[in-house]
Amino acid sequence: MAGRNPRNPALARRWRDLIARWQRSDLTVRDFCSANRVSEPSFYAWRRDLAARDQERRPATPPVPTFVPVRVTPPAVIELVLPTGVVVRVPSEADPAAVARLVTALGAAPC
C-alpha cells in the first residue's frame, strides 16, 4: 500500500504504469485489478497518492488578476470662443441645450 513506502521510486513507477494501462483499457477499476491481480483498495490509494504527488510538483499557478490596468483620461473638452472674447470650455458629453442657453446668456451681456 502507498502509505507503507510512499517514496519508493520503483514501486511508484510500477503503479504509474498500472494506472496508465488502466486508463487506456476499457475496463472498470474492479475488472482491471482482478485481471492484473492487484488489490482494488491499493489501486485507489496509489492513484490518489500519485495524483497528490503530481499536484505538489506542479508550480503554483499565479492568481488570475481581478482587475485589468486602466488608464483614466479626462473627458474631451469643447472650447467655444464667443465674439466678446469670453472662452467657454464644456465637456463633450454636456447637454447641447444647456450649452446653447449658457452661450446665449454669456453673449447677451458682457461679464
C-alpha positions as a Python dict, from the first residue, in 0.01 Angstrom:
ca = {
    (1, 'M'): (0, 0, 0),
    (2, 'A'): (116, 357, -67),
    (3, 'G'): (135, 459, 298),
    (4, 'R'): (395, 194, 389),
    (5, 'N'): (666, 307, 148),
    (6, 'P'): (542, 624, -22),
    (7, 'R'): (876, 729, -174),
    (8, 'N'): (995, 404, -331),
    (9, 'P'): (1060, 518, -691),
    (10, 'A'): (1044, 167, -839),
    (11, 'L'): (710, 99, -672),
    (12, 'A'): (575, 438, -781),
    (13, 'R'): (683, 368, -1142),
    (14, 'R'): (506, 30, -1129),
    (15, 'W'): (184, 189, -1007),
    (16, 'R'): (209, 474, -1258),
    (17, 'D'): (241, 213, -1531),
    (18, 'L'): (-57, 16, -1397),
    (19, 'I'): (-274, 328, -1373),
    (20, 'A'): (-176, 435, -1726),
    (21, 'R'): (-263, 88, -1857),
    (22, 'W'): (-600, 102, -1679),
    (23, 'Q'): (-671, 445, -1835),
    (24, 'R'): (-606, 305, -2182),
    (25, 'S'): (-822, 0, -2116),
    (26, 'D'): (-1197, -14, -2140),
    (27, 'L'): (-1217, -194, -1807),
    (28, 'T'): (-1365, -85, -1479),
    (29, 'V'): (-1120, -50, -1189),
    (30, 'R'): (-1257, -370, -1038),
    (31, 'D'): (-1213, -571, -1359),
    (32, 'F'): (-869, -426, -1427),
    (33, 'C'): (-749, -501, -1074),
    (34, 'S'): (-883, -854, -1093),
    (35, 'A'): (-718, -916, -1431),
    (36, 'N'): (-384, -778, -1306),
    (37, 'R'): (-403, -936, -960),
    (38, 'V'): (-378, -609, -769),
    (39, 'S'): (-580, -501, -471),
    (40, 'E'): (-859, -260, -556),
    (41, 'P'): (-804, -54, -235),
    (42, 'S'): (-431, -35, -318),
    (43, 'F'): (-514, 80, -670),
    (44, 'Y'): (-731, 363, -539),
    (45, 'A'): (-475, 458, -272),
    (46, 'W'): (-189, 472, -520),
    (47, 'R'): (-395, 663, -775),
    (48, 'R'): (-482, 921, -508),
    (49, 'D'): (-124, 942, -373),
    (50, 'L'): (36, 975, -715),
    (51, 'A'): (-211, 1245, -815),
    (52, 'A'): (-125, 1432, -494),
    (53, 'R'): (248, 1399, -568),
    (54, 'D'): (193, 1532, -920),
    (55, 'Q'): (-3, 1824, -779),
    (56, 'E'): (284, 1903, -538),
    (57, 'R'): (535, 1905, -823),
    (58, 'R'): (339, 2145, -1039),
    (59, 'P'): (439, 2507, -992),
    (60, 'A'): (170, 2714, -833),
    (61, 'T'): (-20, 2900, -1099),
    (62, 'P'): (-29, 3272, -1044),
    (63, 'P'): (-368, 3403, -944),
    (64, 'V'): (-582, 3540, -1221),
    (65, 'P'): (-591, 3917, -1188),
    (66, 'T'): (-921, 4051, -1070),
    (67, 'F'): (-864, 4388, -1227),
    (68, 'V'): (-705, 4492, -1552),
    (69, 'P'): (-489, 4801, -1588),
    (70, 'V'): (-695, 5110, -1660),
    (71, 'R'): (-576, 5447, -1779),
    (72, 'V'): (-808, 5724, -1677),
    (73, 'T'): (-816, 6014, -1916),
    (74, 'P'): (-1009, 6333, -1874),
    (75, 'P'): (-1315, 6363, -2094),
    (76, 'A'): (-1280, 6558, -2414),
    (77, 'V'): (-1345, 6927, -2375),
    (78, 'I'): (-1505, 7158, -2629),
    (79, 'E'): (-1380, 7515, -2625),
    (80, 'L'): (-1603, 7796, -2750),
    (81, 'V'): (-1468, 8145, -2806),
    (82, 'L'): (-1752, 8397, -2811),
    (83, 'P'): (-1737, 8723, -3012),
    (84, 'T'): (-1698, 8908, -2681),
    (85, 'G'): (-1371, 8721, -2617),
    (86, 'V'): (-1517, 8502, -2345),
    (87, 'V'): (-1388, 8144, -2361),
    (88, 'V'): (-1628, 7870, -2258),
    (89, 'R'): (-1500, 7515, -2203),
    (90, 'V'): (-1755, 7237, -2164),
    (91, 'P'): (-1721, 6858, -2156),
    (92, 'S'): (-1804, 6693, -2487),
    (93, 'E'): (-2087, 6497, -2322),
    (94, 'A'): (-2258, 6815, -2197),
    (95, 'D'): (-2623, 6865, -2285),
    (96, 'P'): (-2634, 7073, -2608),
    (97, 'A'): (-2946, 7263, -2496),
    (98, 'A'): (-2773, 7365, -2171),
    (99, 'V'): (-2464, 7479, -2363),
    (100, 'A'): (-2684, 7683, -2601),
    (101, 'R'): (-2854, 7854, -2304),
    (102, 'L'): (-2514, 7929, -2149),
    (103, 'V'): (-2373, 8077, -2472),
    (104, 'T'): (-2689, 8286, -2520),
    (105, 'A'): (-2667, 8416, -2165),
    (106, 'L'): (-2297, 8496, -2194),
    (107, 'G'): (-2331, 8652, -2537),
    (108, 'A'): (-2618, 8881, -2437),
    (109, 'A'): (-2448, 9066, -2155),
    (110, 'P'): (-2077, 9118, -2111),
    (111, 'C'): (-1944, 8992, -1783),
}
